[in-house]
Amino acid sequence: MGDDQDLETIAAGLRRDADDVRLHGQVVLESLAEALPPEIAKVERSGGVLRKPKITGVHVSFGDRRYVLKTTASGLVSSVCHESGGIVMSTTEVAFDQWVSELLGALSNAAGRSASAAQALQRLAINGSAGS
């Protein structure tokens, strides 16, 4: 992977999943939680002993950037945080398409240096093309 067409295919799959969220709940968050390795992604879950935990957010970190996708009562909220020394210096809410594009760019860059990032990109490509 690595060419722009492959990244756009993945982005289209994630955008399609975001549209489906209105009807199907946690599709995007589950896709990301399943594809991204724990060394780059932190998954937030809610639920208790009596309920199956539900994914409520995904935080993906690359260098000084953290890409956050959370579910709220009004839908998905996507943001990009700038960090320094583990402290969030700023948070910018961005449109989902921009968030996907920036996340995939960072993941693609990391894939050249990290086998787990390359595998995550491949899993997202498979998930994104499954419904195309």
DSSP file (Angstrom, degrees, kcal/mol; ACC not computed):
  #  RESIDUE AA STRUCTURE BP1 BP2  ACC     N-H-->O    O-->H-N    N-H-->O    O-->H-N    TCO  KAPPA ALPHA  PHI   PSI    X-CA   Y-CA   Z-CA
    1    1 A M              0   0    0      0, 0.0     3,-0.1     0, 0.0   121,-0.1   0.000 360.0 360.0 360.0 171.8    0.0    0.0    0.0
    2    2 A G        +     0   0    0      1,-0.5     2,-0.2   110,-0.0   110,-0.0   0.256 360.0 114.9 137.0 -11.6    1.1    3.6   -0.1
    3    3 A D  S >> S-     0   0    0      1,-0.1     4,-1.7     4,-0.0     3,-0.6  -0.610  72.0-117.7 -92.0 157.1   -0.5    5.0   -3.2
    4    4 A D  H 3> S+     0   0    0      1,-0.3     4,-2.3    -2,-0.2     5,-0.2   0.798 111.6  59.0 -60.8 -31.8   -3.1    7.8   -3.0
    5    5 A Q  H 3> S+     0   0    0      2,-0.2     4,-2.0     1,-0.2    -1,-0.3   0.903 105.0  49.6 -66.3 -40.0   -5.8    5.6   -4.6
    6    6 A D  H <> S+     0   0    0     -3,-0.6     4,-2.1     2,-0.2    -2,-0.2   0.914 111.3  49.4 -63.5 -42.4   -5.5    3.0   -1.9
    7    7 A L  H  X S+     0   0    0     -4,-1.7     4,-2.7     1,-0.2    -2,-0.2   0.889 110.1  51.0 -63.9 -38.5   -5.8    5.7    0.8
    8    8 A E  H  X S+     0   0    0     -4,-2.3     4,-2.7     2,-0.2    -1,-0.2   0.871 107.6  53.3 -67.4 -35.2   -8.9    7.1   -0.9
    9    9 A T  H  X S+     0   0    0     -4,-2.0     4,-1.9     2,-0.2    -2,-0.2   0.924 111.6  45.4 -62.8 -44.2  -10.5    3.7   -1.0
   10   10 A I  H  X S+     0   0    0     -4,-2.1     4,-2.4     2,-0.2    -2,-0.2   0.934 113.0  50.5 -63.5 -45.8   -9.9    3.3    2.7
   11   11 A A  H  X S+     0   0    0     -4,-2.7     4,-2.8     1,-0.2    -2,-0.2   0.902 108.7  51.9 -59.8 -41.9  -11.2    6.8    3.3
   12   12 A A  H  X S+     0   0    0     -4,-2.7     4,-2.5     1,-0.2    -1,-0.2   0.897 109.4  50.4 -62.6 -39.7  -14.3    6.1    1.2
   13   13 A G  H  X S+     0   0    0     -4,-1.9     4,-2.3     2,-0.2    -2,-0.2   0.913 112.2  46.1 -64.2 -42.4  -15.0    3.0    3.3
   14   14 A L  H  X S+     0   0    0     -4,-2.4     4,-2.2     2,-0.2    -2,-0.2   0.886 112.7  50.4 -68.3 -37.8  -14.6    4.9    6.6
   15   15 A R  H  X S+     0   0    0     -4,-2.8     4,-2.3     2,-0.2    -2,-0.2   0.914 110.2  50.3 -64.5 -40.8  -16.9    7.7    5.3
   16   16 A R  H  X S+     0   0    0     -4,-2.5     4,-2.1     1,-0.2    -2,-0.2   0.923 110.0  50.5 -61.3 -43.3  -19.5    5.1    4.2
   17   17 A D  H  X S+     0   0    0     -4,-2.3     4,-1.1     1,-0.2    11,-0.4   0.887 107.8  53.6 -61.0 -38.4  -19.2    3.6    7.7
   18   18 A A  H  X S+     0   0    0     -4,-2.2     4,-0.6     1,-0.2     3,-0.4   0.899 108.3  49.2 -64.0 -40.5  -19.8    7.1    9.2
   19   19 A D  H >< S+     0   0    0     -4,-2.3     3,-0.8     1,-0.2     4,-0.3   0.899 110.1  52.0 -63.1 -39.2  -22.9    7.5    7.1
   20   20 A D  H >X S+     0   0    0     -4,-2.1     4,-3.9     1,-0.2     3,-1.4   0.701  89.0  81.6 -69.5 -19.7  -24.1    4.1    8.3
   21   21 A V  H 3X S+     0   0    0     -4,-1.1     4,-1.7    -3,-0.4    -1,-0.2   0.862  83.9  60.5 -56.4 -36.6  -23.5    5.1   12.0
   22   22 A R  H << S+     0   0    0     -3,-0.8    -1,-0.3    -4,-0.6    -2,-0.2   0.849 121.1  25.1 -58.9 -32.2  -26.8    6.9   12.0
   23   23 A L  H <4 S+     0   0    0     -3,-1.4    -2,-0.2    -4,-0.3    -1,-0.2   0.768 132.7  34.1-100.3 -32.2  -28.4    3.5   11.2
   24   24 A H  H  < S-     0   0    0     -4,-3.9     2,-0.6     1,-0.2    -3,-0.2   0.210  87.8-143.3-119.0  14.7  -26.0    1.0   12.6
   25   25 A G  S  < S+     0   0    0     -4,-1.7     3,-0.3    -5,-0.3    -1,-0.2  -0.474  75.5  19.7  73.4-110.8  -24.4    2.5   15.7
   26   26 A Q  S  > S+     0   0    0     -2,-0.6     4,-2.7     1,-0.2     5,-0.3  -0.005  77.8 124.9 -96.0  26.9  -20.8    1.9   16.3
   27   27 A V  H  > S+     0   0    0      1,-0.2     4,-2.3     2,-0.2    -1,-0.2   0.916  77.4  41.5 -57.2 -51.8  -19.6    0.8   12.9
   28   28 A V  H  > S+     0   0    0    -11,-0.4     4,-2.5    -3,-0.3     5,-0.2   0.942 116.6  47.7 -64.7 -48.3  -16.7    3.3   12.5
   29   29 A L  H  > S+     0   0    0      1,-0.2     4,-2.8     2,-0.2    -1,-0.2   0.901 113.5  48.0 -61.5 -41.0  -15.5    3.0   16.0
   30   30 A E  H  X S+     0   0    0     -4,-2.7     4,-2.3     2,-0.2    -1,-0.2   0.897 109.8  52.7 -66.8 -39.6  -15.5   -0.8   15.9
   31   31 A S  H  X S+     0   0    0     -4,-2.3     4,-1.8    -5,-0.3    -2,-0.2   0.935 114.5  42.0 -60.1 -46.3  -13.7   -0.8   12.6
   32   32 A L  H  X S+     0   0    0     -4,-2.5     4,-2.7     2,-0.2    -2,-0.2   0.925 113.2  52.2 -67.2 -44.3  -10.9    1.4   13.9
   33   33 A A  H  < S+     0   0    0     -4,-2.8    -1,-0.2     1,-0.2    -2,-0.2   0.866 113.7  44.7 -61.6 -36.5  -10.7   -0.5   17.3
   34   34 A E  H  < S+     0   0    0     -4,-2.3    -1,-0.2    -5,-0.2    -2,-0.2   0.852 118.8  41.7 -74.6 -34.7  -10.4   -3.8   15.5
   35   35 A A  H  < S+     0   0    0     -4,-1.8    88,-0.2    -5,-0.2    -2,-0.2   0.830  99.2  76.6 -85.2 -33.8   -7.8   -2.6   12.9
   36   36 A L  S  < S-     0   0    0     -4,-2.7    81,-0.1    -5,-0.2     5,-0.0  -0.633  78.5-124.1 -90.8 134.8   -5.5   -0.4   15.0
   37   37 A P    >>  -     0   0    0      0, 0.0     4,-1.8     0, 0.0     3,-1.8  -0.364  22.9-115.5 -73.1 153.3   -2.9   -1.9   17.3
   38   38 A P  T 34 S+     0   0    0      0, 0.0    -2,-0.0     0, 0.0     5,-0.0   0.715 109.6  68.9 -63.1 -21.1   -2.9   -1.0   21.0
   39   39 A E  T 34 S+     0   0    0      1,-0.2     3,-0.1     3,-0.0    -3,-0.0   0.708 116.6  23.4 -73.1 -15.9    0.5    0.7   20.8
   40   40 A I  T <4 S+     0   0    0     -3,-1.8    21,-2.8     1,-0.2     2,-0.4   0.553 121.4  56.5-118.6 -13.9   -1.0    3.5   18.7
   41   41 A A  E  <  -A   60   0A   0     -4,-1.8     2,-0.5    19,-0.2    19,-0.2  -0.969  55.0-163.5-128.0 134.1   -4.7    3.4   19.6
   42   42 A K  E     -A   59   0A   0     17,-3.0    17,-2.8    -2,-0.4     2,-0.5  -0.960  17.2-152.4-109.5 128.0   -6.5    3.7   22.9
   43   43 A V  E     -A   58   0A   0     -2,-0.5     2,-0.4    15,-0.2    15,-0.2  -0.882   1.7-150.4-106.2 127.6  -10.1    2.5   22.9
   44   44 A E  E     -A   57   0A   0     13,-3.0    12,-2.4    -2,-0.5    13,-1.3  -0.790  18.0-175.6 -94.3 138.1  -12.7    3.9   25.3
   45   45 A R  E     -A   55   0A   0     -2,-0.4     2,-0.3    10,-0.3    10,-0.2  -0.965  10.4-163.3-132.0 149.5  -15.5    1.7   26.3
   46   46 A S  E     +A   54   0A   0      8,-2.7     8,-3.1    -2,-0.3     2,-0.2  -0.871  39.3  88.1-124.5 164.1  -18.6    2.2   28.4
   47   47 A G        -     0   0    0     -2,-0.3     2,-0.2     6,-0.2     5,-0.1  -0.602  52.4-120.6 130.8 167.1  -20.9   -0.4   30.0
   48   48 A G        -     0   0    0     -2,-0.2     3,-0.2     4,-0.1    -2,-0.0  -0.435  44.5 -70.9-125.8-160.6  -21.1   -2.2   33.2
   49   49 A V  S    S+     0   0    0      1,-0.2     0, 0.0    -2,-0.2     0, 0.0   0.842 129.9  44.3 -66.5 -34.3  -21.2   -5.7   34.5
   50   50 A L  S    S+     0   0    0      2,-0.1     2,-0.3     0, 0.0    -1,-0.2   0.637 110.9  58.7 -89.3 -14.7  -24.7   -6.3   33.2
   51   51 A R  S    S-     0   0    0     -3,-0.2     3,-0.1     3,-0.0     0, 0.0  -0.883  88.3-108.0-118.4 148.3  -24.1   -4.8   29.7
   52   52 A K        -     0   0    0     -2,-0.3    -4,-0.1     1,-0.1    -6,-0.1  -0.537  50.4-101.2 -66.4 132.5  -21.7   -5.6   26.9
   53   53 A P        -     0   0    0      0, 0.0     2,-0.4     0, 0.0    -6,-0.2  -0.295  36.6-149.7 -58.3 138.6  -19.1   -2.8   26.8
   54   54 A K  E     -A   46   0A   0     -8,-3.1    -8,-2.7    -3,-0.1     2,-0.4  -0.921  17.6-117.0-112.6 135.8  -19.7   -0.4   23.9
   55   55 A I  E     +A   45   0A   0     -2,-0.4   -10,-0.3   -10,-0.2   -26,-0.1  -0.589  37.0 169.6 -73.3 125.1  -16.9    1.4   22.2
   56   56 A T  E     +     0   0A   0    -12,-2.4    15,-2.5    -2,-0.4     2,-0.3   0.527  59.1   3.6-113.5 -11.4  -17.4    5.2   22.8
   57   57 A G  E     -AB  44  70A   0    -13,-1.3   -13,-3.0    13,-0.2     2,-0.4  -0.976  49.2-149.9-170.2 156.4  -14.1    6.6   21.5
   58   58 A V  E     -AB  43  69A   0     11,-2.5    11,-2.4    -2,-0.3     2,-0.5  -0.998   9.3-165.9-134.8 130.2  -10.8    5.9   19.8
   59   59 A H  E     -AB  42  68A   0    -17,-2.8   -17,-3.0    -2,-0.4     2,-0.5  -0.976   7.8-170.3-116.0 119.1   -7.6    7.9   20.4
   60   60 A V  E     -AB  41  67A   0      7,-2.9     7,-3.3    -2,-0.5     2,-0.5  -0.952   6.6-159.6-115.8 123.2   -4.9    7.3   17.8
   61   61 A S  E     + B   0  66A   0    -21,-2.8     2,-0.4    -2,-0.5     5,-0.2  -0.885  19.6 166.3-112.6 130.8   -1.4    8.8   18.6
   62   62 A F  E >   - B   0  65A   0      3,-2.6     3,-2.2    -2,-0.5     2,-0.1  -0.931  67.2 -56.2-136.7 111.4    1.4    9.5   16.1
   63   63 A G  T 3  S-     0   0    0     -2,-0.4    -1,-0.0     1,-0.3     0, 0.0  -0.343 122.6 -11.6  58.7-124.1    4.2   11.7   17.4
   64   64 A D  T 3  S+     0   0    0     -2,-0.1    19,-2.9    -3,-0.1     2,-0.4   0.235 121.7  86.5 -94.9  14.5    2.8   15.0   18.7
   65   65 A R  E <   -BC  62  82A   0     -3,-2.2    -3,-2.6    17,-0.2     2,-0.4  -0.929  52.4-170.0-117.5 138.6   -0.6   14.4   17.2
   66   66 A R  E     -BC  61  81A   0     15,-2.2    15,-3.2    -2,-0.4     2,-0.6  -0.995  10.4-154.5-125.6 125.9   -3.6   12.5   18.6
   67   67 A Y  E     -BC  60  80A   0     -7,-3.3    -7,-2.9    -2,-0.4     2,-0.5  -0.890  16.6-168.0-102.3 120.1   -6.6   11.8   16.4
   68   68 A V  E     +BC  59  79A   0     11,-2.9    11,-2.7    -2,-0.6     2,-0.4  -0.928  14.1 179.3-118.6 129.9   -9.8   11.4   18.5
   69   69 A L  E     +BC  58  78A   0    -11,-2.4   -11,-2.5    -2,-0.5     2,-0.3  -0.992  14.6 171.7-127.4 122.7  -13.1   10.1   17.4
   70   70 A K  E     -BC  57  77A   0      7,-2.5     7,-3.0    -2,-0.4     2,-0.4  -0.942  29.0-129.0-131.3 150.9  -15.9    9.9   19.9
   71   71 A T  E     + C   0  76A   0    -15,-2.5     2,-0.2    -2,-0.3     5,-0.2  -0.834  31.2 174.0 -96.8 138.0  -19.6    9.2   19.9
   72   72 A T  E >   - C   0  75A   0      3,-2.7     3,-1.4    -2,-0.4     0, 0.0  -0.761  51.0 -89.7-129.1 177.5  -21.9   11.6   21.5
   73   73 A A  T 3  S+     0   0    0      1,-0.3     3,-0.1    -2,-0.2    -2,-0.0   0.804 128.9  46.8 -59.9 -28.3  -25.7   11.9   21.7
   74   74 A S  T 3  S-     0   0    0      1,-0.3     2,-0.3     0, 0.0    -1,-0.3   0.424 123.9 -91.6 -96.0   1.3  -25.6   14.0   18.5
   75   75 A G  E <  S-C   72   0A   0     -3,-1.4    -3,-2.7     2,-0.0    -1,-0.3  -0.868  71.1 -12.0 127.8-160.6  -23.3   11.7   16.6
   76   76 A L  E     -C   71   0A   0     -2,-0.3     2,-0.5    -5,-0.2    -5,-0.2  -0.565  50.1-160.8 -80.9 140.9  -19.6   11.3   16.0
   77   77 A V  E     -C   70   0A   0     -7,-3.0    -7,-2.5    -2,-0.2     2,-0.4  -0.991   7.7-166.5-121.0 125.7  -17.1   14.1   17.0
   78   78 A S  E     +C   69   0A   0     16,-0.5    16,-2.2    -2,-0.5     2,-0.3  -0.930  14.1 163.7-116.0 135.9  -13.7   14.1   15.3
   79   79 A S  E     -CD  68  93A   0    -11,-2.7   -11,-2.9    -2,-0.4     2,-0.4  -0.975  29.5-139.9-147.7 159.8  -10.8   16.1   16.6
   80   80 A V  E     -CD  67  92A   0     12,-2.5    12,-2.6    -2,-0.3     2,-0.4  -0.991  20.8-160.6-122.7 128.1   -7.0   16.4   16.3
   81   81 A C  E     -CD  66  91A   0    -15,-3.2   -15,-2.2    -2,-0.4     2,-0.5  -0.851  11.2-143.6-109.6 143.8   -5.0   17.3   19.3
   82   82 A H  E     -CD  65  90A   0      8,-2.6     7,-3.2    -2,-0.4     8,-1.4  -0.934  26.9-169.2-102.8 127.0   -1.4   18.6   19.5
   83   83 A E  E     - D   0  88A   0    -19,-2.9     2,-0.3    -2,-0.5     5,-0.2  -0.840  18.1-172.3-118.8 153.0    0.5   17.2   22.4
   84   84 A S  E >  S- D   0  87A   0      3,-2.4     3,-1.6    -2,-0.3   -20,-0.0  -0.933  80.4 -12.4-142.3 120.0    3.8   17.9   24.0
   85   85 A G  T 3  S-     0   0    0     -2,-0.3     3,-0.1     1,-0.3   -21,-0.0   0.815 128.7 -55.2  61.1  31.2    5.3   15.6   26.6
   86   86 A G  T 3  S+     0   0    0      1,-0.3     2,-0.5     0, 0.0    -1,-0.3   0.461 114.5 117.1  81.8   0.9    2.0   13.8   26.9
   87   87 A I  E <   -D   84   0A   0     -3,-1.6    -3,-2.4     0, 0.0     2,-0.6  -0.888  69.2-123.7-104.5 130.3    0.1   17.0   27.6
   88   88 A V  E     +D   83   0A   0     -2,-0.5    -5,-0.3    -5,-0.2     3,-0.1  -0.610  28.5 179.4 -74.1 118.3   -2.6   18.2   25.2
   89   89 A M  E     -     0   0A   0     -7,-3.2     2,-0.3    -2,-0.6    -6,-0.2   0.806  66.4  -1.5 -88.9 -34.5   -1.6   21.7   24.1
   90   90 A S  E     -D   82   0A   0     -8,-1.4    -8,-2.6     2,-0.0     2,-0.4  -0.990  55.9-155.3-155.7 152.1   -4.6   22.3   21.7
   91   91 A T  E     -D   81   0A   0     -2,-0.3     2,-0.5   -10,-0.2   -10,-0.2  -0.999   9.9-170.0-131.2 129.5   -7.6   20.4   20.4
   92   92 A T  E     -D   80   0A   0    -12,-2.6   -12,-2.5    -2,-0.4     2,-0.4  -0.976  17.4-139.8-123.1 120.7   -9.2   21.3   17.1
   93   93 A E  E     -D   79   0A   0     -2,-0.5     2,-0.3   -14,-0.2   -14,-0.3  -0.636  30.8-176.0 -75.0 132.4  -12.6   19.8   16.1
   94   94 A V        -     0   0    0    -16,-2.2   -16,-0.5    -2,-0.4     2,-0.0  -0.879  32.1 -89.2-129.1 159.3  -12.4   18.9   12.4
   95   95 A A     >  -     0   0    0     -2,-0.3     4,-2.5     1,-0.1     3,-0.2  -0.341  42.1-114.6 -63.0 149.6  -14.9   17.5    9.8
   96   96 A F  H  > S+     0   0    0      1,-0.2     4,-2.8     2,-0.2     5,-0.2   0.891 115.1  54.1 -56.7 -43.3  -14.9   13.7    9.6
   97   97 A D  H  > S+     0   0    0      1,-0.2     4,-2.3     2,-0.2    -1,-0.2   0.909 110.8  46.0 -59.1 -42.7  -13.5   13.7    6.1
   98   98 A Q  H  > S+     0   0    0      2,-0.2     4,-2.8    -3,-0.2     5,-0.2   0.910 111.9  52.0 -65.5 -41.9  -10.5   15.8    7.1
   99   99 A W  H  X S+     0   0    0     -4,-2.5     4,-2.8     2,-0.2     5,-0.2   0.928 110.8  47.3 -59.5 -47.3  -10.0   13.7   10.2
  100  100 A V  H  X S+     0   0    0     -4,-2.8     4,-2.8     1,-0.2     5,-0.2   0.927 112.6  49.8 -60.5 -45.8  -10.0   10.5    8.1
  101  101 A S  H  X S+     0   0    0     -4,-2.3     4,-2.0    -5,-0.2    -2,-0.2   0.923 114.1  44.0 -60.6 -46.4   -7.6   12.0    5.6
  102  102 A E  H  X S+     0   0    0     -4,-2.8     4,-2.4     2,-0.2    -2,-0.2   0.910 114.3  49.8 -66.7 -42.2   -5.2   13.2    8.3
  103  103 A L  H  X S+     0   0    0     -4,-2.8     4,-2.7    -5,-0.2    -2,-0.2   0.934 112.3  46.9 -61.5 -46.7   -5.3    9.9   10.2
  104  104 A L  H  X S+     0   0    0     -4,-2.8     4,-2.7    -5,-0.2    -1,-0.2   0.862 110.5  53.1 -67.0 -34.6   -4.7    7.9    7.1
  105  105 A G  H  X S+     0   0    0     -4,-2.0     4,-2.3    -5,-0.2    -1,-0.2   0.935 112.3  44.4 -62.3 -45.6   -1.8   10.1    6.1
  106  106 A A  H  X S+     0   0    0     -4,-2.4     4,-2.3     2,-0.2    -2,-0.2   0.903 114.8  48.7 -65.4 -41.2   -0.2    9.7    9.6
  107  107 A L  H  X S+     0   0    0     -4,-2.7     4,-1.8     2,-0.2    -2,-0.2   0.897 110.7  50.9 -66.1 -40.3   -0.9    5.9    9.5
  108  108 A S  H  X S+     0   0    0     -4,-2.7     4,-0.7     2,-0.2    -2,-0.2   0.908 110.8  48.5 -63.6 -43.0    0.6    5.7    6.0
  109  109 A N  H >< S+     0   0    0     -4,-2.3     3,-0.8     1,-0.2     4,-0.3   0.912 113.1  47.8 -62.0 -42.7    3.8    7.5    7.1
  110  110 A A  H >X S+     0   0    0     -4,-2.3     4,-1.8     1,-0.2     3,-1.7   0.798  98.3  70.1 -69.2 -27.9    4.1    5.3   10.1
  111  111 A A  H 3< S+     0   0    0     -4,-1.8     7,-0.3     1,-0.3    -1,-0.2   0.788  91.3  60.3 -62.4 -26.9    3.6    2.2    8.0
  112  112 A G  T << S+     0   0    0     -3,-0.8    -1,-0.3    -4,-0.7    -2,-0.2   0.705 118.1  29.1 -70.6 -19.1    7.0    2.7    6.4
  113  113 A R  T <4 S+     0   0    0     -3,-1.7     2,-0.4    -4,-0.3    -2,-0.2   0.536 119.0  54.0-115.1 -12.7    8.6    2.4    9.9
  114  114 A S     X  -     0   0    0     -4,-1.8     4,-2.1     1,-0.1    -1,-0.2  -0.978  54.8-158.0-136.9 123.6    6.3    0.1   11.7
  115  115 A A  H  > S+     0   0    0     -2,-0.4     4,-2.4     1,-0.2     5,-0.2   0.870  99.6  54.0 -64.0 -37.0    5.0   -3.4   10.8
  116  116 A S  H  > S+     0   0    0      2,-0.2     4,-2.0     1,-0.2    -1,-0.2   0.875 108.6  48.5 -68.8 -35.2    2.0   -3.0   13.1
  117  117 A A  H  > S+     0   0    0     -7,-0.2     4,-2.3     2,-0.2    -6,-0.3   0.897 111.2  50.7 -68.2 -39.9    1.0    0.3   11.4
  118  118 A A  H  X S+     0   0    0     -4,-2.1     4,-2.0    -7,-0.3    -2,-0.2   0.906 111.2  48.3 -63.1 -41.5    1.4   -1.3    8.0
  119  119 A Q  H  X S+     0   0    0     -4,-2.4     4,-2.6     2,-0.2    -1,-0.2   0.888 110.1  52.1 -65.9 -38.8   -0.9   -4.2    9.2
  120  120 A A  H  X S+     0   0    0     -4,-2.0     4,-2.5     2,-0.2    -2,-0.2   0.917 109.0  49.9 -62.9 -43.3   -3.4   -1.8   10.5
  121  121 A L  H  X S+     0   0    0     -4,-2.3     4,-2.0     1,-0.2    -1,-0.2   0.898 111.5  49.3 -61.8 -40.7   -3.5    0.1    7.2
  122  122 A Q  H  X S+     0   0    0     -4,-2.0     4,-2.2     2,-0.2    -2,-0.2   0.910 110.1  50.2 -65.6 -42.5   -4.0   -3.3    5.4
  123  123 A R  H  X S+     0   0    0     -4,-2.6     4,-2.6     1,-0.2    -2,-0.2   0.895 110.8  49.9 -63.6 -39.3   -6.8   -4.3    7.8
  124  124 A L  H  X S+     0   0    0     -4,-2.5     4,-2.8     2,-0.2    -1,-0.2   0.880 109.1  52.3 -65.8 -37.0   -8.6   -0.9    7.2
  125  125 A A  H  X S+     0   0    0     -4,-2.0     4,-1.7     2,-0.2    -2,-0.2   0.909 111.2  46.5 -63.6 -42.6   -8.2   -1.4    3.5
  126  126 A I  H  X S+     0   0    0     -4,-2.2     4,-1.0     2,-0.2    -2,-0.2   0.936 116.0  44.8 -65.8 -46.5   -9.8   -4.9    3.7
  127  127 A N  H  X S+     0   0    0     -4,-2.6     4,-0.6     1,-0.2     3,-0.3   0.895 113.7  51.0 -63.6 -40.1  -12.7   -3.6    5.9
  128  128 A G  H  < S+     0   0    0     -4,-2.8    -1,-0.2     1,-0.2     3,-0.2   0.793 113.9  42.7 -69.7 -29.4  -13.2   -0.5    3.7
  129  129 A S  H >< S+     0   0    0     -4,-1.7     3,-0.7    -5,-0.2    -1,-0.2   0.579  93.0  83.4 -92.9  -9.7  -13.4   -2.5    0.5
  130  130 A A  H 3< S+     0   0    0     -4,-1.0    -1,-0.2    -3,-0.3    -2,-0.2   0.858 100.9  34.4 -62.8 -35.1  -15.6   -5.2    1.9
  131  131 A G  T 3<        0   0    0     -4,-0.6    -1,-0.2    -3,-0.2    -2,-0.1   0.422 360.0 360.0-100.1   2.2  -18.8   -3.2    1.4
  132  132 A S    <         0   0    0     -3,-0.7    -1,-0.2    -4,-0.1    -2,-0.1   0.481 360.0 360.0 -77.1 360.0  -17.7   -1.4   -1.8
